[in-house]
Amino acid sequence: MSSWVKYHFEHLRRWREYALSIAKATRDLIPESKIYVIGGVAEERTTIYSDIDILIIIPDKIEKKNQYVKILTKAIDEYNLPIDAPVELHILHEKEAENYLKHRRKTIEIKP
């Protein structure tokens, strides 16, 4: 196994830690948000191509613009998220999330 593959899988093994960093940063910025791990990590089907999909549900009244960068920056700067952590944020409003969650096999809620 190549060193890159080992390195990437080590990141994937730390998904709970990374999700918690994202959850803490998100709650600091948007206290009424909900955070879930979704996708391959939640469904226990990770591969070398996997990332850590994190669904962030925010109130409809809050603008989504720039939240991705704000959350990641805070998680990196204040909660020790590695800058190369393979996380992918999916930010949805509450109304959008209702339908989105219906089609998910498994979600794991992250509470900071």
Secondary structure as UniProt FT lines:
FT   HELIX           3..13
FT   HELIX           15..29
FT   TURN            31..32
FT   STRAND          34..38
FT   HELIX           39..42
FT   TURN            43..44
FT   TURN            48..49
FT   STRAND          52..58
FT   TURN            60..61
FT   TURN            65..66
FT   HELIX           67..79
FT   TURN            83..84
FT   STRAND          87..93
FT   HELIX           94..102
FT   STRAND          108..110
//
